[in-house]
């Protein structure tokens, strides 16, 4: 077969994971702005529609049903812009959808499909919300009316031959997603018809994907729509007669079998060059996953090549010889090897963006449960670090941000009483400095209380020397000792003696250090200084 089930599953998990991350980010941004914009509503609708389609294709009906209900909810919101609804309740529901789908995908990535339970309570919650904002009509009935409108006569018939990026892979899945995104058009037929039959990916790669459809949109709108789809490299779009297009489609299906793509053994046709000397700059870069051990082996090999090149260039047998041509070419080789070393080393570097972004959800959920109003502000997400360091940073940053929400930021009443804004702010950012990266977690909360820290340290016998010998910064550093906690009661977030010592351990393991600055009623800033690459 041209497409293995395992390959399809891997692609399904990866792309659906990317879609729900994007969905989560939109929802969190929406809460920050206290409302859904038109573009956000359209994007959420598109994402849920895509998730529904690919999940149904892969027989993950549990995900498909949840996504379908979410799609219904946003269909109604989109089609009824004046209808009032509780934005924050809708956000809660959608984040619950994200969590549920994430859980199912995690099982799918491990090859587990058994034991996945249909989330009837989540579906009921979506239906309940839809009924409340949809008075007194049924959104589903409204949706049916809209579908009836879509089936009305169209202005023009079109024939589109779509070509995907040459190395994108999974062309049949790309074709399926494209059809899913053409819900506003009336698709009469497409070829190859059996998208997931044997060798269909190869056929689409060689011959393109034919779509016959009708639309009220202009030629320019449709052409732009096709080129905006993921992995679409080129589209040959023409006005046509729909019957003529369907006849071409039938002829194409016959040729598919005759040319050996329908299970025959005929020689594959030559690949056609569809570049037309044009490049679609809207096409996203093709990303592949690589085993980190392979990258490490490549880095080691390139390092050995560099050492071998140096031994050749500095060979004592060459001393005193006039070899201008050799020296010129040796210098070129040295530059190329140095360039190659930079490239392979950078392959391990990962931007901090993903690690930072996921903490939006942590702040959102914790502040809501603690009845606090807190926003997370980010900077320096584009800074890159070695993948191993990024992995070691994830837990420490989680602890520091949770600590800022739990201990640092006061509730709204206390902040207003102290002359502060009702909303607390946690700032998470990174900046480079002399071969290292500084990561700062800062809050504008109550600040550290040295007296309280010393009392707790004495109670737990954690003072390394007498308190009179400790500087203010040394007192602050006591919060990173094992078992230290100033919380008087146990909550779901803190008070069990598992604290910031975890941060110290993880940061030390990658050669990093910690420092703390604080001012009472002004806030606290914790700075992590770490090398760009792991310390050997």
RAJO-V757087 format. One record per residue. N is the residue number from 0. RES is the residue in three letters. SS is DSSP state (alpha for helix, beta for strand, coil for the rest). PHI is phi in radians with two decimals (NA if undefined). NEAR is the number of other C-alpha atoms within 12 Angstrom. Layout:
BEGIN
[[N,RES,SS,PHI,NEAR] [N,RES,SS,PHI,NEAR]]
END
This chain:
BEGIN
[[0,UNK,coil,NA,17] [1,UNK,coil,-1.35,25] [2,UNK,coil,-2.22,24] [3,UNK,coil,-1.44,20] [4,UNK,alpha,-1.03,18] [5,UNK,alpha,-1.12,18] [6,UNK,alpha,-1.16,20] [7,UNK,alpha,-1.07,30] [8,UNK,alpha,-1.12,31] [9,UNK,alpha,-1.08,25] [10,UNK,alpha,-1.16,31] [11,UNK,alpha,-1.07,35] [12,UNK,alpha,-1.10,31] [13,UNK,alpha,-1.11,24] [14,UNK,alpha,-1.24,27] [15,UNK,alpha,-1.19,39] [16,UNK,alpha,-1.08,31] [17,UNK,alpha,-1.11,22] [18,UNK,alpha,-1.15,31] [19,UNK,alpha,-1.31,37] [20,UNK,alpha,-1.12,30] [21,UNK,alpha,-1.12,26] [22,UNK,alpha,-1.07,37] [23,UNK,alpha,-1.07,37] [24,UNK,alpha,-1.12,29] [25,UNK,alpha,-1.10,33] [26,UNK,alpha,-1.09,36] [27,UNK,alpha,-1.13,35] [28,UNK,alpha,-1.13,26] [29,UNK,alpha,-1.10,29] [30,UNK,alpha,-1.10,32] [31,UNK,alpha,-1.09,25] [32,UNK,alpha,-1.57,15] [33,UNK,coil,1.02,17] [34,UNK,coil,2.87,25] [35,UNK,coil,-1.53,30] [36,UNK,coil,-1.47,21] [37,UNK,alpha,-1.06,19] [38,UNK,alpha,-1.15,15] [39,UNK,alpha,-1.17,26] [40,UNK,alpha,-1.07,32] [41,UNK,alpha,-1.09,24] [42,UNK,alpha,-1.21,28] [43,UNK,alpha,-1.11,40] [44,UNK,alpha,-1.07,34] [45,UNK,alpha,-1.11,33] [46,UNK,alpha,-1.14,37] [47,UNK,alpha,-1.14,40] [48,UNK,alpha,-1.13,38] [49,UNK,alpha,-1.13,38] [50,UNK,alpha,-1.06,46] [51,UNK,alpha,-1.05,35] [52,UNK,alpha,-1.14,33] [53,UNK,alpha,-1.20,39] [54,UNK,alpha,-1.18,37] [55,UNK,alpha,-1.12,23] [56,UNK,alpha,-1.08,24] [57,UNK,coil,-1.57,29] [58,UNK,coil,1.17,18] [59,UNK,coil,-1.64,31] [60,UNK,alpha,-1.17,24] [61,UNK,alpha,-1.14,32] [62,UNK,alpha,-1.17,44] [63,UNK,alpha,-1.02,32] [64,UNK,alpha,-1.22,33] [65,UNK,alpha,-1.11,41] [66,UNK,alpha,-1.11,44] [67,UNK,alpha,-1.13,32] [68,UNK,alpha,-1.15,36] [69,UNK,alpha,-1.11,45] [70,UNK,alpha,-1.10,36] [71,UNK,alpha,-1.03,35] [72,UNK,alpha,-1.06,42] [73,UNK,alpha,-1.41,43] [74,UNK,alpha,-1.11,35] [75,UNK,alpha,-1.13,36] [76,UNK,alpha,-1.06,35] [77,UNK,alpha,-1.17,28] [78,UNK,alpha,-1.46,22] [79,UNK,coil,-2.26,22] [80,UNK,coil,-1.06,19] [81,UNK,coil,-1.60,12] [82,UNK,coil,-1.36,18] [83,UNK,coil,-1.28,19] [84,UNK,coil,-2.75,25] [85,UNK,coil,-1.50,19] [86,UNK,alpha,-1.01,27] [87,UNK,alpha,-1.25,23] [88,UNK,alpha,-1.20,23] [89,UNK,alpha,-1.07,35] [90,UNK,alpha,-1.07,36] [91,UNK,alpha,-1.01,27] [92,UNK,alpha,-1.09,32] [93,UNK,alpha,-1.18,40] [94,UNK,alpha,-1.20,35] [95,UNK,alpha,-1.13,29] [96,UNK,alpha,-1.10,40] [97,UNK,alpha,-1.02,37] [98,UNK,alpha,-1.10,24] [99,UNK,alpha,-1.12,30] [100,UNK,alpha,-1.11,41] [101,UNK,alpha,-1.04,28] [102,UNK,alpha,-1.10,27] [103,UNK,alpha,-1.16,34] [104,UNK,alpha,-1.13,34] [105,UNK,alpha,-1.09,22] [106,UNK,alpha,-1.14,20] [107,UNK,alpha,-1.10,30] [108,UNK,alpha,-1.16,22] [109,UNK,coil,-1.64,15] [110,UNK,coil,1.40,17] [111,UNK,coil,-1.79,15] [112,UNK,coil,-2.06,22] [113,UNK,coil,-1.20,13] [114,UNK,coil,1.53,12] [115,UNK,coil,-1.33,21] [116,UNK,coil,-1.69,20] [117,UNK,coil,-1.16,23] [118,UNK,coil,-1.56,25] [119,UNK,alpha,-1.18,17] [120,UNK,alpha,-1.19,16] [121,UNK,alpha,-1.19,30] [122,UNK,alpha,-1.08,29] [123,UNK,alpha,-1.11,20] [124,UNK,alpha,-1.12,24] [125,UNK,alpha,-1.14,35] [126,UNK,alpha,-1.08,29] [127,UNK,alpha,-1.13,22] [128,UNK,alpha,-1.10,33] [129,UNK,alpha,-1.13,34] [130,UNK,alpha,-1.12,22] [131,UNK,alpha,-1.18,22] [132,UNK,alpha,-1.57,27] [133,UNK,coil,-1.88,30] [134,UNK,coil,-1.88,17] [135,UNK,coil,-1.77,13] [136,UNK,coil,-1.45,17] [137,UNK,coil,-1.50,22] [138,UNK,alpha,-1.08,32] [139,UNK,alpha,-1.17,24] [140,UNK,alpha,-1.16,16] [141,UNK,alpha,-1.04,23] [142,UNK,alpha,-1.11,24] [143,UNK,alpha,-1.10,17] [144,UNK,alpha,-1.10,16] [145,UNK,alpha,-1.13,18] [146,UNK,alpha,-1.11,17] [147,UNK,alpha,-1.11,14] [148,UNK,alpha,-1.10,16] [149,UNK,alpha,-1.10,21] [150,UNK,coil,-1.44,21] [151,UNK,coil,-1.16,16] [152,UNK,coil,-0.98,15] [153,UNK,coil,-1.80,20] [154,UNK,coil,-1.28,21] [155,UNK,beta,-2.36,22] [156,UNK,beta,-1.84,32] [157,UNK,beta,-2.32,37] [158,UNK,beta,-2.10,36] [159,UNK,beta,-2.10,38] [160,UNK,beta,-1.92,36] [161,UNK,beta,-1.85,39] [162,UNK,beta,-2.07,42] [163,UNK,beta,-1.68,43] [164,UNK,coil,-0.91,34] [165,UNK,coil,-1.04,27] [166,UNK,coil,-2.08,19] [167,UNK,coil,-1.27,27] [168,UNK,coil,1.27,28] [169,UNK,coil,0.92,35] [170,UNK,alpha,-1.04,40] [171,UNK,alpha,-1.15,41] [172,UNK,alpha,-1.18,41] [173,UNK,alpha,-1.11,36] [174,UNK,alpha,-1.12,41] [175,UNK,alpha,-1.09,35] [176,UNK,alpha,-1.08,33] [177,UNK,alpha,-1.08,37] [178,UNK,alpha,-1.08,34] [179,UNK,alpha,-1.06,27] [180,UNK,coil,-1.43,29] [181,UNK,coil,-1.77,28] [182,UNK,coil,-1.13,23] [183,UNK,coil,-1.47,25] [184,UNK,coil,-1.85,32] [185,UNK,beta,-1.75,31] [186,UNK,beta,-1.44,29] [187,UNK,beta,-1.63,28] [188,UNK,beta,-3.08,32] [189,UNK,beta,-2.68,36] [190,UNK,beta,-2.53,40] [191,UNK,coil,-1.23,41] [192,UNK,coil,-1.21,31] [193,UNK,coil,-1.47,24] [194,UNK,coil,-0.97,33] [195,UNK,coil,-1.83,29] [196,UNK,coil,-1.31,26] [197,UNK,coil,-0.97,25] [198,UNK,coil,1.15,31] [199,UNK,alpha,-1.17,37] [200,UNK,alpha,-1.04,38] [201,UNK,alpha,-1.15,36] [202,UNK,alpha,-1.11,43] [203,UNK,alpha,-1.12,44] [204,UNK,alpha,-1.09,39] [205,UNK,alpha,-1.43,29] [206,UNK,alpha,-1.97,32] [207,UNK,coil,1.55,36] [208,UNK,beta,-2.05,43] [209,UNK,beta,-1.61,41] [210,UNK,beta,-2.29,41] [211,UNK,beta,-1.86,38] [212,UNK,beta,-2.74,39] [213,UNK,beta,-2.09,36] [214,UNK,beta,-2.76,29] [215,UNK,coil,-1.51,22] [216,UNK,coil,-1.27,22] [217,UNK,coil,-1.33,20] [218,UNK,alpha,-1.02,24] [219,UNK,alpha,-1.08,15] [220,UNK,alpha,-1.09,14] [221,UNK,alpha,-1.19,29] [222,UNK,alpha,-1.06,25] [223,UNK,alpha,-1.14,20] [224,UNK,alpha,-1.07,25] [225,UNK,alpha,-1.10,34] [226,UNK,alpha,-1.22,30] [227,UNK,coil,-1.48,22] [228,UNK,coil,-1.30,30] [229,UNK,coil,-0.98,30] [230,UNK,coil,1.24,34] [231,UNK,beta,-1.36,41] [232,UNK,beta,-1.65,39] [233,UNK,beta,-2.74,34] [234,UNK,beta,-2.36,35] [235,UNK,beta,-1.79,27] [236,UNK,beta,-1.92,29] [237,UNK,beta,-2.44,26] [238,UNK,beta,-1.23,25] [239,UNK,beta,-2.72,23] [240,UNK,coil,-1.62,19] [241,UNK,alpha,-1.09,28] [242,UNK,alpha,-1.16,18] [243,UNK,alpha,-1.12,20] [244,UNK,alpha,-1.11,30] [245,UNK,alpha,-1.16,28] [246,UNK,alpha,-1.15,21] [247,UNK,alpha,-1.09,25] [248,UNK,alpha,-1.13,28] [249,UNK,alpha,-1.14,22] [250,UNK,alpha,-1.10,18] [251,UNK,alpha,-1.13,29] [252,UNK,alpha,-1.13,28] [253,UNK,alpha,-1.16,18] [254,UNK,alpha,-1.12,22] [255,UNK,alpha,-0.98,34] [256,UNK,alpha,-1.29,26] [257,UNK,alpha,-1.10,18] [258,UNK,coil,-1.51,22] [259,UNK,coil,1.63,21] [260,UNK,coil,-1.59,33] [261,UNK,coil,-1.79,29] [262,UNK,coil,1.90,19] [263,UNK,coil,-1.38,15] [264,UNK,coil,-2.09,14] [265,UNK,coil,-1.12,14] [266,UNK,coil,-1.14,13] [267,UNK,coil,-1.20,23] [268,UNK,coil,-1.21,19] [269,UNK,coil,-1.19,12] [270,UNK,coil,-1.20,16] [271,UNK,coil,-1.69,16] [272,UNK,coil,-1.53,18] [273,UNK,coil,-1.87,24] [274,UNK,coil,-1.23,18] [275,UNK,coil,0.88,12] [276,UNK,coil,0.99,9] [277,UNK,coil,-2.09,12] [278,UNK,coil,-2.15,16] [279,UNK,coil,-1.50,25] [280,UNK,coil,-1.31,15] [281,UNK,coil,-1.47,19] [282,UNK,coil,-1.23,22] [283,UNK,coil,-1.19,18] [284,UNK,coil,-1.11,16] [285,UNK,coil,-1.42,16] [286,UNK,coil,-1.97,14] [287,UNK,coil,-2.14,13] [288,UNK,coil,-1.64,13] [289,UNK,coil,-2.16,13] [290,UNK,coil,-1.16,13] [291,UNK,alpha,-1.07,18] [292,UNK,alpha,-1.11,14] [293,UNK,alpha,-1.21,15] [294,UNK,alpha,-1.12,23] [295,UNK,alpha,-1.06,22] [296,UNK,alpha,-1.14,17] [297,UNK,alpha,-1.13,24] [298,UNK,alpha,-1.05,25] [299,UNK,alpha,-1.09,18] [300,UNK,alpha,-1.12,19] [301,UNK,alpha,-1.12,25] [302,UNK,alpha,-1.09,22] [303,UNK,alpha,-1.16,17] [304,UNK,alpha,-1.10,21] [305,UNK,alpha,-1.09,25] [306,UNK,alpha,-1.17,18] [307,UNK,alpha,-1.12,18] [308,UNK,alpha,-1.10,23] [309,UNK,alpha,-1.14,20] [310,UNK,alpha,-1.13,16] [311,UNK,alpha,-1.18,20] [312,UNK,alpha,-1.13,23] [313,UNK,coil,-1.85,19] [314,UNK,coil,-1.05,13] [315,UNK,alpha,-1.04,11] [316,UNK,alpha,-1.15,12] [317,UNK,alpha,-1.61,15] [318,UNK,coil,-1.08,12] [319,UNK,coil,1.51,10] [320,UNK,coil,-1.53,13] [321,UNK,coil,-1.57,11] [322,UNK,coil,-2.28,14] [323,UNK,alpha,-1.05,12] [324,UNK,alpha,-1.15,11] [325,UNK,alpha,-1.08,16] [326,UNK,alpha,-1.12,18] [327,UNK,alpha,-1.10,14] [328,UNK,alpha,-1.21,15] [329,UNK,alpha,-1.13,22] [330,UNK,alpha,-1.13,19] [331,UNK,alpha,-1.08,16] [332,UNK,alpha,-1.08,21] [333,UNK,alpha,-1.05,25] [334,UNK,alpha,-1.11,17] [335,UNK,alpha,-1.16,18] [336,UNK,alpha,-1.16,25] [337,UNK,alpha,-1.09,23] [338,UNK,alpha,-1.11,17] [339,UNK,alpha,-1.13,22] [340,UNK,alpha,-1.07,26] [341,UNK,alpha,-1.10,19] [342,UNK,alpha,-1.16,17] [343,UNK,alpha,-1.19,24] [344,UNK,alpha,-1.19,29] [345,UNK,alpha,-1.21,22] [346,UNK,coil,-1.12,27] [347,UNK,coil,-1.53,32] [348,UNK,beta,-1.43,25] [349,UNK,beta,-2.25,23] [350,UNK,beta,-1.17,24] [351,UNK,coil,-1.32,34] [352,UNK,alpha,-0.91,23] [353,UNK,alpha,-1.11,25] [354,UNK,alpha,-1.13,34] [355,UNK,alpha,-1.19,36] [356,UNK,alpha,-1.05,32] [357,UNK,coil,-1.17,27] [358,UNK,alpha,-1.36,37] [359,UNK,alpha,-0.98,37] [360,UNK,alpha,-1.17,34] [361,UNK,alpha,-1.06,32] [362,UNK,alpha,-1.10,40] [363,UNK,alpha,-1.06,37] [364,UNK,alpha,-1.19,28] [365,UNK,alpha,-1.14,30] [366,UNK,alpha,-1.11,33] [367,UNK,alpha,-1.18,21] [368,UNK,alpha,-1.23,18] [369,UNK,coil,-1.71,22] [370,UNK,coil,0.97,21] [371,UNK,coil,-1.97,29] [372,UNK,coil,-1.95,31] [373,UNK,beta,-2.38,40] [374,UNK,beta,-2.08,36] [375,UNK,beta,-1.91,38] [376,UNK,beta,-1.95,27] [377,UNK,beta,-2.07,28] [378,UNK,beta,-2.66,23] [379,UNK,coil,1.31,25] [380,UNK,coil,-1.11,26] [381,UNK,coil,-1.34,21] [382,UNK,coil,-1.15,27] [383,UNK,beta,-1.85,32] [384,UNK,beta,-2.35,37] [385,UNK,beta,-1.03,31] [386,UNK,alpha,-0.97,29] [387,UNK,alpha,-1.11,26] [388,UNK,alpha,-1.17,33] [389,UNK,alpha,-0.98,33] [390,UNK,alpha,-1.11,25] [391,UNK,alpha,-1.26,27] [392,UNK,alpha,-1.40,35] [393,UNK,alpha,-0.98,26] [394,UNK,alpha,-1.17,26] [395,UNK,alpha,-0.98,38] [396,UNK,alpha,-1.14,40] [397,UNK,alpha,-1.04,32] [398,UNK,alpha,-1.09,30] [399,UNK,alpha,-1.15,43] [400,UNK,alpha,-1.21,44] [401,UNK,alpha,-1.08,36] [402,UNK,alpha,-1.12,40] [403,UNK,alpha,-1.14,43] [404,UNK,alpha,-1.20,45] [405,UNK,alpha,-1.31,39] [406,UNK,alpha,-1.75,35] [407,UNK,alpha,-1.39,38] [408,UNK,coil,-1.38,44] [409,UNK,coil,-1.40,36] [410,UNK,coil,-1.31,30] [411,UNK,alpha,-1.06,24] [412,UNK,alpha,-1.10,18] [413,UNK,alpha,-1.14,20] [414,UNK,alpha,-1.15,26] [415,UNK,alpha,-1.12,17] [416,UNK,alpha,-1.14,13] [417,UNK,coil,-1.61,18] [418,UNK,coil,1.35,14] [419,UNK,coil,-1.75,22] [420,UNK,coil,-1.16,22] [421,UNK,coil,-1.05,23] [422,UNK,coil,-1.53,27] [423,UNK,beta,-1.45,37] [424,UNK,beta,-2.23,38] [425,UNK,beta,-1.92,39] [426,UNK,beta,-1.91,35] [427,UNK,beta,-2.14,37] [428,UNK,beta,-2.70,33] [429,UNK,beta,-2.48,34] [430,UNK,beta,-2.66,27] [431,UNK,beta,-1.53,23] [432,UNK,beta,-2.73,15] [433,UNK,coil,0.82,11] [434,UNK,coil,1.36,13] [435,UNK,beta,-2.34,25] [436,UNK,beta,-2.07,32] [437,UNK,beta,-1.78,33] [438,UNK,beta,-2.01,42] [439,UNK,beta,-2.01,35] [440,UNK,beta,-2.04,41] [441,UNK,beta,-2.21,41] [442,UNK,beta,-2.24,42] [443,UNK,coil,-1.84,37] [444,UNK,coil,-1.59,41] [445,UNK,coil,-1.36,29] [446,UNK,coil,1.41,28] [447,UNK,coil,-1.49,35] [448,UNK,coil,-1.77,28] [449,UNK,alpha,-1.06,26] [450,UNK,alpha,-1.09,17] [451,UNK,alpha,-1.19,21] [452,UNK,alpha,-1.11,30] [453,UNK,alpha,-1.12,32] [454,UNK,alpha,-1.08,21] [455,UNK,alpha,-1.17,24] [456,UNK,alpha,-1.11,29] [457,UNK,alpha,-1.16,20] [458,UNK,alpha,-1.04,15] [459,UNK,coil,-1.75,20] [460,UNK,coil,0.95,18] [461,UNK,coil,-1.86,24] [462,UNK,coil,-1.31,25] [463,UNK,coil,-1.28,18] [464,UNK,coil,-2.46,16] [465,UNK,coil,-1.17,15] [466,UNK,alpha,-1.10,21] [467,UNK,alpha,-1.18,12] [468,UNK,alpha,-1.57,12] [469,UNK,coil,-1.62,17] [470,UNK,coil,-1.40,15] [471,UNK,alpha,-1.06,22] [472,UNK,alpha,-1.14,23] [473,UNK,alpha,-1.17,26] [474,UNK,alpha,-1.14,34] [475,UNK,alpha,-1.01,32] [476,UNK,alpha,-1.17,33] [477,UNK,alpha,-1.12,41] [478,UNK,alpha,-1.16,41] [479,UNK,alpha,-1.61,35] [480,UNK,coil,-1.36,29] [481,UNK,coil,-1.02,22] [482,UNK,coil,1.47,24] [483,UNK,coil,-1.39,33] [484,UNK,coil,-2.76,33] [485,UNK,coil,-1.72,35] [486,UNK,coil,-1.26,24] [487,UNK,coil,-1.45,14] [488,UNK,coil,-2.33,13] [489,UNK,coil,-1.47,14] [490,UNK,coil,-2.16,15] [491,UNK,coil,-1.22,14] [492,UNK,coil,-1.87,29] [493,UNK,coil,-2.79,26] [494,UNK,coil,1.71,20] [495,UNK,coil,-1.92,18] [496,UNK,coil,1.43,23] [497,UNK,coil,-1.76,23] [498,UNK,coil,-2.21,31] [499,UNK,coil,-1.34,36] [500,UNK,alpha,-1.10,25] [501,UNK,alpha,-1.08,27] [502,UNK,alpha,-1.08,36] [503,UNK,alpha,-1.03,33] [504,UNK,alpha,-1.06,22] [505,UNK,alpha,-1.17,29] [506,UNK,alpha,-1.19,35] [507,UNK,alpha,-1.11,23] [508,UNK,alpha,-1.14,22] [509,UNK,coil,-1.94,30] [510,UNK,coil,1.36,25] [511,UNK,coil,-1.74,29] [512,UNK,beta,-2.32,25] [513,UNK,beta,-2.14,33] [514,UNK,beta,-2.48,30] [515,UNK,beta,-2.22,30] [516,UNK,beta,-2.24,28] [517,UNK,beta,-2.69,29] [518,UNK,beta,-2.48,22] [519,UNK,coil,-1.01,20] [520,UNK,coil,1.12,24] [521,UNK,coil,-1.96,26] [522,UNK,beta,2.34,31] [523,UNK,beta,-2.35,35] [524,UNK,beta,-2.25,36] [525,UNK,beta,-1.94,41] [526,UNK,beta,-1.95,32] [527,UNK,beta,-1.83,36] [528,UNK,beta,-1.90,30] [529,UNK,beta,-2.39,36] [530,UNK,beta,-1.24,30] [531,UNK,coil,-1.13,34] [532,UNK,coil,-2.15,25] [533,UNK,coil,-1.04,26] [534,UNK,coil,-1.36,16] [535,UNK,coil,-1.24,7]]
END
